[in-house]
Amino acid sequence: CLFGCGGNRSRERRFEMGEVSSKMADLTIVTSDNPRNEQPEAIIADIVTGVEKADGKYITIIDRAEAIRYAIEHAQEGDVIVLAGKGHEDYQEICGKKYHMDERELVADVVKDGNFLQ
Protein backbone atom coordinates (compact mmCIF):
# COMPACT_ATOMS: atom_id res chain seq x y z
CA CYS A 1 0.00 0.00 0.00
CA LEU A 2 1.37 3.39 -1.01
CA PHE A 3 -0.10 6.45 0.65
CA GLY A 4 0.43 9.72 2.46
CA CYS A 5 -1.81 12.01 4.46
CA GLY A 6 -2.83 15.57 3.73
CA GLY A 7 -1.27 18.42 5.62
CA ASN A 8 -3.35 20.75 7.78
CA ARG A 9 -5.63 17.82 8.62
CA SER A 10 -6.09 15.51 11.62
CA ARG A 11 -2.78 14.20 13.01
CA GLU A 12 -4.61 11.39 14.83
CA ARG A 13 -5.79 9.96 11.50
CA ARG A 14 -2.17 9.68 10.36
CA PHE A 15 -1.30 7.32 13.21
CA GLU A 16 -4.45 5.30 12.59
CA MET A 17 -3.90 5.01 8.84
CA GLY A 18 -0.31 3.93 9.35
CA GLU A 19 -1.36 1.25 11.80
CA VAL A 20 -4.11 -0.10 9.54
CA SER A 21 -1.83 -0.22 6.51
CA SER A 22 0.83 -1.96 8.56
CA LYS A 23 -1.63 -4.65 9.59
CA MET A 24 -3.16 -5.16 6.13
CA ALA A 25 -0.28 -4.72 3.66
CA ASP A 26 2.90 -6.72 3.18
CA LEU A 27 4.73 -3.43 2.62
CA THR A 28 3.67 0.14 3.33
CA ILE A 29 5.28 2.83 1.20
CA VAL A 30 4.81 6.10 3.06
CA THR A 31 5.00 9.19 0.86
CA SER A 32 3.59 12.68 0.36
CA ASP A 33 -0.02 13.42 -0.45
CA ASN A 34 -0.94 17.11 -0.31
CA PRO A 35 1.35 18.44 2.42
CA ARG A 36 -0.17 21.89 2.03
CA ASN A 37 1.63 24.12 4.56
CA GLU A 38 3.19 21.33 6.62
CA GLN A 39 6.57 19.71 6.13
CA PRO A 40 6.15 16.35 4.35
CA GLU A 41 8.75 14.80 6.66
CA ALA A 42 6.63 15.61 9.73
CA ILE A 43 3.52 14.08 8.19
CA ILE A 44 5.45 10.97 7.18
CA ALA A 45 6.90 10.67 10.70
CA ASP A 46 3.37 10.65 12.15
CA ILE A 47 2.30 7.89 9.75
CA VAL A 48 5.42 5.85 10.54
CA THR A 49 4.55 6.03 14.25
CA GLY A 50 1.36 4.14 13.44
CA VAL A 51 3.11 1.70 11.11
CA GLU A 52 5.70 0.85 13.76
CA LYS A 53 2.99 0.33 16.38
CA ALA A 54 1.84 -2.67 14.35
CA ASP A 55 5.39 -3.82 13.50
CA GLY A 56 4.80 -3.63 9.76
CA LYS A 57 7.41 -3.50 7.03
CA TYR A 58 7.70 -0.05 5.49
CA ILE A 59 9.80 2.34 3.47
CA THR A 60 9.55 6.13 3.25
CA ILE A 61 9.99 7.98 -0.03
CA ILE A 62 9.02 11.65 0.20
CA ASP A 63 8.60 12.24 -3.55
CA ARG A 64 5.33 10.58 -4.56
CA ALA A 65 6.40 10.03 -8.17
CA GLU A 66 9.55 8.24 -6.98
CA ALA A 67 7.48 6.21 -4.52
CA ILE A 68 5.15 5.05 -7.30
CA ARG A 69 8.10 4.11 -9.49
CA TYR A 70 9.63 2.17 -6.57
CA ALA A 71 6.37 0.29 -5.92
CA ILE A 72 6.01 -0.78 -9.54
CA GLU A 73 9.66 -1.63 -10.12
CA HIS A 74 9.85 -3.73 -6.93
CA ALA A 75 6.55 -5.56 -7.35
CA GLN A 76 6.70 -9.30 -7.74
CA GLU A 77 4.38 -11.58 -9.64
CA GLY A 78 1.07 -11.83 -7.78
CA ASP A 79 1.48 -8.52 -5.94
CA VAL A 80 -1.30 -5.95 -5.87
CA ILE A 81 -0.21 -2.32 -5.63
CA VAL A 82 -2.65 0.04 -3.94
CA LEU A 83 -2.09 3.74 -4.61
CA ALA A 84 -4.29 5.31 -1.96
CA GLY A 85 -5.31 8.88 -1.37
CA LYS A 86 -5.06 10.88 -4.58
CA GLY A 87 -7.78 9.23 -6.64
CA HIS A 88 -8.98 11.56 -9.38
CA GLU A 89 -6.74 14.47 -8.31
CA ASP A 90 -4.20 15.49 -10.93
CA TYR A 91 -2.15 17.76 -8.69
CA GLN A 92 -0.17 17.90 -5.49
CA GLU A 93 -0.62 20.91 -3.21
CA ILE A 94 2.57 22.19 -1.61
CA CYS A 95 2.77 25.48 0.32
CA GLY A 96 -0.46 26.80 -1.19
CA LYS A 97 0.49 26.03 -4.79
CA LYS A 98 -0.89 23.19 -6.91
CA TYR A 99 1.62 21.27 -9.03
CA HIS A 100 0.58 18.94 -11.83
CA MET A 101 0.90 15.31 -10.77
CA ASP A 102 -1.41 12.72 -12.27
CA GLU A 103 -0.81 9.20 -10.94
CA ARG A 104 -2.33 7.69 -14.07
CA GLU A 105 0.37 9.35 -16.14
CA LEU A 106 3.10 8.33 -13.70
CA VAL A 107 2.03 4.68 -13.75
CA ALA A 108 1.78 4.68 -17.56
CA ASP A 109 5.31 6.10 -17.83
CA VAL A 110 6.81 3.46 -15.53
CA VAL A 111 4.99 0.63 -17.27
CA LYS A 112 6.06 2.00 -20.66
CA ASP A 113 9.69 1.96 -19.47
CA GLY A 114 9.26 -1.74 -18.73
CA ASN A 115 11.30 -1.76 -15.51
CA PHE A 116 9.10 -4.15 -13.59
CA LEU A 117 8.51 -7.86 -13.02
CA GLN A 118 11.94 -8.86 -14.23
N, CA, C and O atoms as CSV, one atom per row, in Angstrom:
chain,resi,resn,atom,element,x,y,z
A,1,CYS,N,N,0.848,-1.183,0.000
A,1,CYS,CA,C,0.000,0.000,0.000
A,1,CYS,C,C,0.889,1.240,0.000
A,1,CYS,O,O,1.783,1.370,0.836
A,2,LEU,N,N,0.644,2.134,-0.925
A,2,LEU,CA,C,1.373,3.392,-1.012
A,2,LEU,C,C,0.404,4.513,-0.672
A,2,LEU,O,O,-0.653,4.639,-1.290
A,3,PHE,N,N,0.768,5.328,0.314
A,3,PHE,CA,C,-0.101,6.451,0.655
A,3,PHE,C,C,0.641,7.496,1.471
A,3,PHE,O,O,1.742,7.265,1.973
A,4,GLY,N,N,0.008,8.640,1.586
A,4,GLY,CA,C,0.429,9.718,2.462
A,4,GLY,C,C,-0.824,10.335,3.037
A,4,GLY,O,O,-1.935,9.915,2.711
A,5,CYS,N,N,-0.656,11.317,3.882
A,5,CYS,CA,C,-1.806,12.013,4.464
A,5,CYS,C,C,-1.679,13.498,4.168
A,5,CYS,O,O,-0.577,14.038,4.081
A,6,GLY,N,N,-2.816,14.143,4.017
A,6,GLY,CA,C,-2.833,15.568,3.728
A,6,GLY,C,C,-2.384,16.404,4.907
A,6,GLY,O,O,-2.675,16.093,6.062
A,7,GLY,N,N,-1.670,17.472,4.592
A,7,GLY,CA,C,-1.267,18.425,5.622
A,7,GLY,C,C,-2.443,19.276,6.058
A,7,GLY,O,O,-3.454,19.360,5.361
A,8,ASN,N,N,-2.306,19.903,7.208
A,8,ASN,CA,C,-3.355,20.746,7.779
A,8,ASN,C,C,-4.649,19.971,7.992
A,8,ASN,O,O,-5.746,20.514,7.858
A,9,ARG,N,N,-4.501,18.703,8.322
A,9,ARG,CA,C,-5.631,17.825,8.623
A,9,ARG,C,C,-5.321,17.082,9.916
A,9,ARG,O,O,-4.264,17.298,10.509
A,10,SER,N,N,-6.205,16.230,10.354
A,10,SER,CA,C,-6.086,15.514,11.623
A,10,SER,C,C,-4.795,14.699,11.733
A,10,SER,O,O,-4.529,13.826,10.907
A,11,ARG,N,N,-4.000,14.993,12.760
A,11,ARG,CA,C,-2.784,14.197,13.014
A,11,ARG,C,C,-3.155,12.806,13.498
A,11,ARG,O,O,-2.481,11.835,13.155
A,12,GLU,N,N,-4.204,12.692,14.279
A,12,GLU,CA,C,-4.612,11.393,14.826
A,12,GLU,C,C,-4.891,10.392,13.710
A,12,GLU,O,O,-4.558,9.214,13.837
A,13,ARG,N,N,-5.488,10.844,12.635
A,13,ARG,CA,C,-5.787,9.958,11.500
A,13,ARG,C,C,-4.508,9.385,10.887
A,13,ARG,O,O,-4.505,8.260,10.386
A,14,ARG,N,N,-3.442,10.147,10.926
A,14,ARG,CA,C,-2.171,9.681,10.359
A,14,ARG,C,C,-1.688,8.427,11.082
A,14,ARG,O,O,-1.293,7.444,10.455
A,15,PHE,N,N,-1.728,8.479,12.410
A,15,PHE,CA,C,-1.301,7.324,13.206
A,15,PHE,C,C,-2.181,6.118,12.887
A,15,PHE,O,O,-1.697,5.004,12.686
A,16,GLU,N,N,-3.486,6.374,12.848
A,16,GLU,CA,C,-4.452,5.296,12.594
A,16,GLU,C,C,-4.245,4.680,11.212
A,16,GLU,O,O,-4.250,3.458,11.067
A,17,MET,N,N,-4.066,5.517,10.209
A,17,MET,CA,C,-3.899,5.013,8.842
A,17,MET,C,C,-2.606,4.215,8.706
A,17,MET,O,O,-2.568,3.200,8.010
A,18,GLY,N,N,-1.562,4.670,9.364
A,18,GLY,CA,C,-0.308,3.927,9.346
A,18,GLY,C,C,-0.452,2.567,9.990
A,18,GLY,O,O,0.066,1.572,9.484
A,19,GLU,N,N,-1.157,2.525,11.107
A,19,GLU,CA,C,-1.357,1.252,11.803
A,19,GLU,C,C,-2.183,0.280,10.962
A,19,GLU,O,O,-1.842,-0.899,10.864
A,20,VAL,N,N,-3.258,0.762,10.361
A,20,VAL,CA,C,-4.111,-0.104,9.539
A,20,VAL,C,C,-3.334,-0.632,8.333
A,20,VAL,O,O,-3.402,-1.823,8.026
A,21,SER,N,N,-2.604,0.234,7.657
A,21,SER,CA,C,-1.825,-0.217,6.508
A,21,SER,C,C,-0.798,-1.257,6.930
A,21,SER,O,O,-0.582,-2.247,6.232
A,22,SER,N,N,-0.177,-1.029,8.058
A,22,SER,CA,C,0.829,-1.958,8.563
A,22,SER,C,C,0.252,-3.342,8.823
A,22,SER,O,O,0.912,-4.356,8.597
A,23,LYS,N,N,-0.974,-3.368,9.295
A,23,LYS,CA,C,-1.633,-4.647,9.588
A,23,LYS,C,C,-2.126,-5.350,8.323
A,23,LYS,O,O,-2.168,-6.579,8.278
A,24,MET,N,N,-2.497,-4.588,7.305
A,24,MET,CA,C,-3.157,-5.164,6.133
A,24,MET,C,C,-2.242,-5.386,4.929
A,24,MET,O,O,-2.533,-6.233,4.084
A,25,ALA,N,N,-1.153,-4.645,4.840
A,25,ALA,CA,C,-0.284,-4.725,3.662
A,25,ALA,C,C,1.027,-5.432,3.995
A,25,ALA,O,O,1.518,-5.356,5.121
A,26,ASP,N,N,1.581,-6.115,3.009
A,26,ASP,CA,C,2.905,-6.724,3.181
A,26,ASP,C,C,3.982,-5.657,3.304
A,26,ASP,O,O,4.966,-5.834,4.021
A,27,LEU,N,N,3.786,-4.547,2.599
A,27,LEU,CA,C,4.725,-3.426,2.622
A,27,LEU,C,C,3.932,-2.133,2.531
A,27,LEU,O,O,3.042,-1.996,1.691
A,28,THR,N,N,4.259,-1.189,3.400
A,28,THR,CA,C,3.668,0.144,3.329
A,28,THR,C,C,4.733,1.094,2.797
A,28,THR,O,O,5.834,1.181,3.341
A,29,ILE,N,N,4.394,1.797,1.738
A,29,ILE,CA,C,5.278,2.830,1.200
A,29,ILE,C,C,4.658,4.162,1.606
A,29,ILE,O,O,3.608,4.555,1.100
A,30,VAL,N,N,5.327,4.845,2.527
A,30,VAL,CA,C,4.810,6.103,3.060
A,30,VAL,C,C,5.420,7.245,2.253
A,30,VAL,O,O,6.638,7.333,2.099
A,31,THR,N,N,4.553,8.115,1.743
A,31,THR,CA,C,4.996,9.187,0.858
A,31,THR,C,C,4.167,10.446,1.098
A,31,THR,O,O,3.373,10.505,2.037
A,32,SER,N,N,4.351,11.430,0.261
A,32,SER,CA,C,3.595,12.679,0.361
A,32,SER,C,C,2.241,12.547,-0.321
A,32,SER,O,O,2.078,11.788,-1.276
A,33,ASP,N,N,1.283,13.295,0.186
A,33,ASP,CA,C,-0.023,13.424,-0.449
A,33,ASP,C,C,-0.120,14.887,-0.860
A,33,ASP,O,O,0.520,15.302,-1.827
A,34,ASN,N,N,-0.899,15.658,-0.150
A,34,ASN,CA,C,-0.939,17.111,-0.312
A,34,ASN,C,C,-0.438,17.701,1.003
A,34,ASN,O,O,-1.241,17.921,1.910
A,35,PRO,N,N,0.860,17.964,1.135
A,35,PRO,CA,C,1.354,18.437,2.423
A,35,PRO,C,C,0.848,19.835,2.800
A,35,PRO,O,O,0.939,20.253,3.954
A,36,ARG,N,N,0.321,20.534,1.815
A,36,ARG,CA,C,-0.168,21.887,2.028
A,36,ARG,C,C,0.924,22.723,2.704
A,36,ARG,O,O,2.007,22.886,2.142
A,37,ASN,N,N,0.657,23.252,3.897
A,37,ASN,CA,C,1.633,24.122,4.558
A,37,ASN,C,C,2.445,23.413,5.633
A,37,ASN,O,O,3.125,24.068,6.423
A,38,GLU,N,N,2.385,22.093,5.674
A,38,GLU,CA,C,3.193,21.326,6.621
A,38,GLU,C,C,4.401,20.735,5.905
A,38,GLU,O,O,4.416,20.607,4.680
A,39,GLN,N,N,5.398,20.384,6.679
A,39,GLN,CA,C,6.570,19.712,6.131
A,39,GLN,C,C,6.221,18.249,5.863
A,39,GLN,O,O,5.731,17.568,6.763
A,40,PRO,N,N,6.461,17.751,4.654
A,40,PRO,CA,C,6.146,16.354,4.351
A,40,PRO,C,C,6.812,15.374,5.318
A,40,PRO,O,O,6.220,14.355,5.674
A,41,GLU,N,N,8.031,15.678,5.740
A,41,GLU,CA,C,8.750,14.796,6.656
A,41,GLU,C,C,8.009,14.624,7.978
A,41,GLU,O,O,8.015,13.535,8.553
A,42,ALA,N,N,7.376,15.682,8.460
A,42,ALA,CA,C,6.632,15.609,9.725
A,42,ALA,C,C,5.383,14.747,9.569
A,42,ALA,O,O,5.047,13.965,10.459
A,43,ILE,N,N,4.708,14.890,8.456
A,43,ILE,CA,C,3.515,14.078,8.191
A,43,ILE,C,C,3.913,12.608,8.089
A,43,ILE,O,O,3.267,11.738,8.672
A,44,ILE,N,N,4.969,12.344,7.352
A,44,ILE,CA,C,5.451,10.971,7.183
A,44,ILE,C,C,5.854,10.379,8.524
A,44,ILE,O,O,5.575,9.209,8.788
A,45,ALA,N,N,6.502,11.162,9.374
A,45,ALA,CA,C,6.905,10.673,10.699
A,45,ALA,C,C,5.689,10.259,11.521
A,45,ALA,O,O,5.741,9.258,12.236
A,46,ASP,N,N,4.598,11.013,11.430
A,46,ASP,CA,C,3.366,10.646,12.148
A,46,ASP,C,C,2.819,9.313,11.639
A,46,ASP,O,O,2.418,8.460,12.430
A,47,ILE,N,N,2.805,9.140,10.328
A,47,ILE,CA,C,2.304,7.889,9.746
A,47,ILE,C,C,3.178,6.719,10.193
A,47,ILE,O,O,2.667,5.662,10.562
A,48,VAL,N,N,4.484,6.910,10.157
A,48,VAL,CA,C,5.422,5.852,10.543
A,48,VAL,C,C,5.214,5.441,11.996
A,48,VAL,O,O,5.382,4.268,12.330
A,49,THR,N,N,4.854,6.373,12.857
A,49,THR,CA,C,4.551,6.031,14.251
A,49,THR,C,C,3.464,4.965,14.302
A,49,THR,O,O,3.566,4.007,15.069
A,50,GLY,N,N,2.432,5.128,13.495
A,50,GLY,CA,C,1.358,4.135,13.442
A,50,GLY,C,C,1.805,2.827,12.826
A,50,GLY,O,O,1.431,1.754,13.300
A,51,VAL,N,N,2.603,2.909,11.771
A,51,VAL,CA,C,3.108,1.697,11.113
A,51,VAL,C,C,3.936,0.880,12.098
A,51,VAL,O,O,3.776,-0.336,12.195
A,52,GLU,N,N,4.815,1.549,12.822
A,52,GLU,CA,C,5.695,0.855,13.762
A,52,GLU,C,C,4.932,0.263,14.939
A,52,GLU,O,O,5.355,-0.739,15.516
A,53,LYS,N,N,3.825,0.870,15.291
A,53,LYS,CA,C,2.995,0.334,16.377
A,53,LYS,C,C,2.534,-1.085,16.052
A,53,LYS,O,O,2.391,-1.921,16.944
A,54,ALA,N,N,2.306,-1.344,14.772
A,54,ALA,CA,C,1.836,-2.667,14.347
A,54,ALA,C,C,2.975,-3.528,13.786
A,54,ALA,O,O,2.730,-4.602,13.236
A,55,ASP,N,N,4.209,-3.058,13.926
A,55,ASP,CA,C,5.393,-3.818,13.501
A,55,ASP,C,C,5.401,-4.183,12.025
A,55,ASP,O,O,5.919,-5.235,11.652
A,56,GLY,N,N,4.837,-3.331,11.186
A,56,GLY,CA,C,4.804,-3.631,9.759
A,56,GLY,C,C,6.079,-3.236,9.042
A,56,GLY,O,O,6.857,-2.415,9.527
A,57,LYS,N,N,6.277,-3.831,7.886
A,57,LYS,CA,C,7.410,-3.501,7.027
A,57,LYS,C,C,7.052,-2.240,6.239
A,57,LYS,O,O,5.955,-2.128,5.692
A,58,TYR,N,N,7.994,-1.296,6.189
A,58,TYR,CA,C,7.700,-0.047,5.486
A,58,TYR,C,C,8.972,0.567,4.921
A,58,TYR,O,O,10.092,0.208,5.284
A,59,ILE,N,N,8.745,1.504,4.020
A,59,ILE,CA,C,9.801,2.342,3.471
A,59,ILE,C,C,9.201,3.734,3.313
A,59,ILE,O,O,8.005,3.872,3.052
A,60,THR,N,N,10.024,4.761,3.470
A,60,THR,CA,C,9.549,6.128,3.250
A,60,THR,C,C,10.265,6.708,2.032
A,60,THR,O,O,11.486,6.623,1.900
A,61,ILE,N,N,9.469,7.293,1.157
A,61,ILE,CA,C,9.992,7.982,-0.027
A,61,ILE,C,C,9.167,9.257,-0.156
A,61,ILE,O,O,7.995,9.204,-0.529
A,62,ILE,N,N,9.763,10.385,0.147
A,62,ILE,CA,C,9.018,11.646,0.198
A,62,ILE,C,C,8.367,11.987,-1.139
A,62,ILE,O,O,7.189,12.341,-1.181
A,63,ASP,N,N,9.117,11.885,-2.221
A,63,ASP,CA,C,8.603,12.241,-3.546
A,63,ASP,C,C,7.621,11.169,-4.020
A,63,ASP,O,O,7.999,10.013,-4.208
A,64,ARG,N,N,6.375,11.555,-4.208
A,64,ARG,CA,C,5.333,10.582,-4.557
A,64,ARG,C,C,5.598,9.894,-5.899
A,64,ARG,O,O,5.349,8.697,-6.041
A,65,ALA,N,N,6.094,10.635,-6.867
A,65,ALA,CA,C,6.402,10.029,-8.167
A,65,ALA,C,C,7.477,8.955,-8.013
A,65,ALA,O,O,7.369,7.881,-8.604
A,66,GLU,N,N,8.504,9.237,-7.229
A,66,GLU,CA,C,9.555,8.245,-6.983
A,66,GLU,C,C,8.995,7.043,-6.223
A,66,GLU,O,O,9.388,5.905,-6.479
A,67,ALA,N,N,8.083,7.296,-5.297
A,67,ALA,CA,C,7.477,6.209,-4.522
A,67,ALA,C,C,6.667,5.282,-5.429
A,67,ALA,O,O,6.714,4.061,-5.277
A,68,ILE,N,N,5.935,5.857,-6.357
A,68,ILE,CA,C,5.149,5.053,-7.299
A,68,ILE,C,C,6.078,4.222,-8.178
A,68,ILE,O,O,5.837,3.035,-8.398
A,69,ARG,N,N,7.120,4.840,-8.669
A,69,ARG,CA,C,8.103,4.110,-9.491
A,69,ARG,C,C,8.692,2.952,-8.679
A,69,ARG,O,O,8.811,1.836,-9.186
A,70,TYR,N,N,9.057,3.213,-7.426
A,70,TYR,CA,C,9.626,2.166,-6.565
A,70,TYR,C,C,8.637,1.009,-6.410
A,70,TYR,O,O,9.011,-0.157,-6.540
A,71,ALA,N,N,7.389,1.336,-6.135
A,71,ALA,CA,C,6.373,0.293,-5.924
A,71,ALA,C,C,6.242,-0.605,-7.147
A,71,ALA,O,O,6.190,-1.828,-7.023
A,72,ILE,N,N,6.188,-0.006,-8.309
A,72,ILE,CA,C,6.012,-0.784,-9.536
A,72,ILE,C,C,7.270,-1.588,-9.858
A,72,ILE,O,O,7.189,-2.768,-10.200
A,73,GLU,N,N,8.413,-0.953,-9.749
A,73,GLU,CA,C,9.657,-1.632,-10.116
A,73,GLU,C,C,10.039,-2.749,-9.148
A,73,GLU,O,O,10.796,-3.649,-9.511
A,74,HIS,N,N,9.522,-2.697,-7.918
A,74,HIS,CA,C,9.851,-3.730,-6.930
A,74,HIS,C,C,8.728,-4.744,-6.724
A,74,HIS,O,O,8.846,-5.644,-5.892
A,75,ALA,N,N,7.659,-4.602,-7.465
A,75,ALA,CA,C,6.554,-5.564,-7.351
A,75,ALA,C,C,6.996,-6.915,-7.886
A,75,ALA,O,O,7.813,-7.016,-8.800
A,76,GLN,N,N,6.430,-7.940,-7.288
A,76,GLN,CA,C,6.701,-9.300,-7.737
A,76,GLN,C,C,5.410,-9.893,-8.279
A,76,GLN,O,O,4.317,-9.405,-7.991
A,77,GLU,N,N,5.550,-10.941,-9.058
A,77,GLU,CA,C,4.376,-11.579,-9.639
A,77,GLU,C,C,3.384,-11.927,-8.534
A,77,GLU,O,O,3.755,-12.501,-7.509
A,78,GLY,N,N,2.119,-11.571,-8.755
A,78,GLY,CA,C,1.067,-11.833,-7.779
A,78,GLY,C,C,0.804,-10.680,-6.826
A,78,GLY,O,O,-0.192,-10.695,-6.103
A,79,ASP,N,N,1.680,-9.677,-6.810
A,79,ASP,CA,C,1.479,-8.521,-5.935
A,79,ASP,C,C,0.350,-7.636,-6.461
A,79,ASP,O,O,0.097,-7.570,-7.664
A,80,VAL,N,N,-0.308,-6.970,-5.548
A,80,VAL,CA,C,-1.297,-5.946,-5.873
A,80,VAL,C,C,-0.771,-4.648,-5.278
A,80,VAL,O,O,-0.458,-4.584,-4.089
A,81,ILE,N,N,-0.674,-3.623,-6.100
A,81,ILE,CA,C,-0.205,-2.321,-5.631
A,81,ILE,C,C,-1.415,-1.421,-5.438
A,81,ILE,O,O,-2.201,-1.215,-6.363
A,82,VAL,N,N,-1.559,-0.890,-4.237
A,82,VAL,CA,C,-2.647,0.035,-3.938
A,82,VAL,C,C,-2.048,1.431,-3.811
A,82,VAL,O,O,-1.224,1.686,-2.932
A,83,LEU,N,N,-2.470,2.333,-4.697
A,83,LEU,CA,C,-2.088,3.741,-4.611
A,83,LEU,C,C,-3.266,4.457,-3.971
A,83,LEU,O,O,-4.270,4.724,-4.633
A,84,ALA,N,N,-3.148,4.761,-2.706
A,84,ALA,CA,C,-4.288,5.306,-1.963
A,84,ALA,C,C,-4.139,6.808,-1.743
A,84,ALA,O,O,-3.042,7.322,-1.525
A,85,GLY,N,N,-5.275,7.491,-1.806
A,85,GLY,CA,C,-5.306,8.877,-1.374
A,85,GLY,C,C,-5.562,9.917,-2.437
A,85,GLY,O,O,-6.351,10.834,-2.208
A,86,LYS,N,N,-4.929,9.817,-3.591
A,86,LYS,CA,C,-5.058,10.881,-4.583
A,86,LYS,C,C,-6.282,10.709,-5.480
A,86,LYS,O,O,-6.922,11.692,-5.853
A,87,GLY,N,N,-6.604,9.480,-5.822
A,87,GLY,CA,C,-7.783,9.232,-6.642
A,87,GLY,C,C,-7.776,10.023,-7.927
A,87,GLY,O,O,-6.843,9.921,-8.723
A,88,HIS,N,N,-8.810,10.807,-8.132
A,88,HIS,CA,C,-8.978,11.563,-9.376
A,88,HIS,C,C,-8.128,12.833,-9.436
A,88,HIS,O,O,-8.037,13.460,-10.491
A,89,GLU,N,N,-7.511,13.218,-8.329
A,89,GLU,CA,C,-6.739,14.467,-8.313
A,89,GLU,C,C,-5.562,14.379,-9.278
A,89,GLU,O,O,-4.890,13.351,-9.361
A,90,ASP,N,N,-5.322,15.459,-9.997
A,90,ASP,CA,C,-4.200,15.490,-10.933
A,90,ASP,C,C,-3.178,16.556,-10.523
A,90,ASP,O,O,-2.509,17.157,-11.363
A,91,TYR,N,N,-3.082,16.767,-9.220
A,91,TYR,CA,C,-2.151,17.764,-8.692
A,91,TYR,C,C,-1.678,17.348,-7.304
A,91,TYR,O,O,-2.237,16.454,-6.668
A,92,GLN,N,N,-0.629,18.033,-6.862
A,92,GLN,CA,C,-0.166,17.900,-5.492
A,92,GLN,C,C,-0.031,19.316,-4.951
A,92,GLN,O,O,0.613,20.163,-5.571
A,93,GLU,N,N,-0.637,19.573,-3.795
A,93,GLU,CA,C,-0.625,20.913,-3.213
A,93,GLU,C,C,0.501,21.027,-2.195
A,93,GLU,O,O,0.543,20.306,-1.198
A,94,ILE,N,N,1.416,21.958,-2.476
A,94,ILE,CA,C,2.569,22.185,-1.608
A,94,ILE,C,C,2.686,23.680,-1.353
A,94,ILE,O,O,2.825,24.465,-2.290
A,95,CYS,N,N,2.629,24.072,-0.086
A,95,CYS,CA,C,2.767,25.478,0.320
A,95,CYS,C,C,1.816,26.398,-0.442
A,95,CYS,O,O,2.211,27.471,-0.898
A,96,GLY,N,N,0.567,25.972,-0.574
A,96,GLY,CA,C,-0.458,26.798,-1.188
A,96,GLY,C,C,-0.465,26.807,-2.705
A,96,GLY,O,O,-1.288,27.493,-3.311
A,97,LYS,N,N,0.431,26.062,-3.331
A,97,LYS,CA,C,0.487,26.028,-4.787
A,97,LYS,C,C,0.211,24.609,-5.267
A,97,LYS,O,O,0.694,23.641,-4.681
A,98,LYS,N,N,-0.572,24.496,-6.340
A,98,LYS,CA,C,-0.889,23.192,-6.914
A,98,LYS,C,C,0.060,22.900,-8.073
A,98,LYS,O,O,0.204,23.696,-9.002
A,99,TYR,N,N,0.704,21.735,-7.990
A,99,TYR,CA,C,1.625,21.273,-9.030
A,99,TYR,C,C,0.998,20.087,-9.743
A,99,TYR,O,O,0.396,19.220,-9.111
A,100,HIS,N,N,1.141,20.053,-11.058
A,100,HIS,CA,C,0.580,18.944,-11.827
A,100,HIS,C,C,1.236,17.636,-11.404
A,100,HIS,O,O,2.462,17.530,-11.368
A,101,MET,N,N,0.418,16.650,-11.086
A,101,MET,CA,C,0.895,15.310,-10.769
A,101,MET,C,C,-0.288,14.366,-10.900
A,101,MET,O,O,-1.152,14.303,-10.025
A,102,ASP,N,N,-0.313,13.643,-11.988
A,102,ASP,CA,C,-1.408,12.719,-12.267
A,102,ASP,C,C,-0.859,11.301,-12.158
A,102,ASP,O,O,-0.025,10.893,-12.967
A,103,GLU,N,N,-1.322,10.554,-11.166
A,103,GLU,CA,C,-0.809,9.203,-10.944
A,103,GLU,C,C,-1.027,8.292,-12.145
A,103,GLU,O,O,-0.223,7.394,-12.395
A,104,ARG,N,N,-2.092,8.513,-12.880
A,104,ARG,CA,C,-2.333,7.689,-14.070
A,104,ARG,C,C,-1.201,7.855,-15.074
A,104,ARG,O,O,-0.756,6.885,-15.687
A,105,GLU,N,N,-0.744,9.081,-15.237
A,105,GLU,CA,C,0.374,9.351,-16.144
A,105,GLU,C,C,1.669,8.744,-15.611
A,105,GLU,O,O,2.455,8.174,-16.367
A,106,LEU,N,N,1.883,8.873,-14.304
A,106,LEU,CA,C,3.104,8.326,-13.700
A,106,LEU,C,C,3.179,6.815,-13.876
A,106,LEU,O,O,4.221,6.276,-14.248
A,107,VAL,N,N,2.072,6.138,-13.606
A,107,VAL,CA,C,2.033,4.678,-13.753
A,107,VAL,C,C,2.272,4.294,-15.210
A,107,VAL,O,O,3.047,3.380,-15.492
A,108,ALA,N,N,1.614,4.983,-16.130
A,108,ALA,CA,C,1.783,4.680,-17.558
A,108,ALA,C,C,3.239,4.850,-17.986
A,108,ALA,O,O,3.751,4.047,-18.767
A,109,ASP,N,N,3.906,5.882,-17.486
A,109,ASP,CA,C,5.313,6.104,-17.835
A,109,ASP,C,C,6.207,4.979,-17.326
A,109,ASP,O,O,7.088,4.512,-18.047
A,110,VAL,N,N,5.985,4.542,-16.092
A,110,VAL,CA,C,6.810,3.463,-15.528
A,110,VAL,C,C,6.572,2.168,-16.289
A,110,VAL,O,O,7.518,1.455,-16.624
A,111,VAL,N,N,5.321,1.868,-16.557
A,111,VAL,CA,C,4.991,0.634,-17.272
A,111,VAL,C,C,5.575,0.675,-18.685
A,111,VAL,O,O,6.074,-0.333,-19.187
A,112,LYS,N,N,5.509,1.838,-19.316
A,112,LYS,CA,C,6.061,2.000,-20.663
A,112,LYS,C,C,7.571,1.751,-20.666
A,112,LYS,O,O,8.112,1.181,-21.613
A,113,ASP,N,N,8.246,2.187,-19.588
A,113,ASP,CA,C,9.693,1.965,-19.469
A,113,ASP,C,C,10.025,0.482,-19.333
A,113,ASP,O,O,11.127,0.053,-19.674
A,114,GLY,N,N,9.068,-0.297,-18.833
A,114,GLY,CA,C,9.255,-1.742,-18.734
A,114,GLY,C,C,10.159,-2.212,-17.617
A,114,GLY,O,O,10.640,-3.344,-17.663
A,115,ASN,N,N,10.410,-1.385,-16.612
A,115,ASN,CA,C,11.301,-1.761,-15.509
A,115,ASN,C,C,10.536,-2.397,-14.354
A,115,ASN,O,O,10.573,-1.904,-13.227
A,116,PHE,N,N,9.854,-3.481,-14.641
A,116,PHE,CA,C,9.097,-4.153,-13.591
A,116,PHE,C,C,8.962,-5.629,-13.918
A,116,PHE,O,O,9.092,-6.041,-15.071
A,117,LEU,N,N,8.704,-6.407,-12.900
A,117,LEU,CA,C,8.513,-7.862,-13.017
A,117,LEU,C,C,9.599,-8.529,-13.864
A,117,LEU,O,O,9.317,-9.269,-14.807
A,118,GLN,N,N,10.826,-8.245,-13.503
A,118,GLN,CA,C,11.940,-8.862,-14.231
A,118,GLN,C,C,12.616,-9.901,-13.373
A,118,GLN,O,O,13.578,-10.532,-13.811
